[in-house]
Amino acid sequence: MTKIAFTLLWGAVLVAANRALQDATWAQYLVTFILGGIYALALSKVRILRGGNVSEESK
């Protein structure tokens, strides 16, 4: 449930950033790329977003 809420919140951040940069296409691409990287990093590093039940073999 936490991952779903985080994803919805992150989607809202991405939409807001793209609307704020509506006239600068290159800036939209850059912000989308950076926010996508931060999202992927957060999902892989934050324990509560990973589910907490990660076995030792997958580390």
Secondary structure, DSSP 4 states (H G I P E B T S, - for coil): -HHHHHHHHHHHHHHHHHHHTTT-HHHHHHHHHHHHHHHHHHHHH-HHHHTS---GGG-
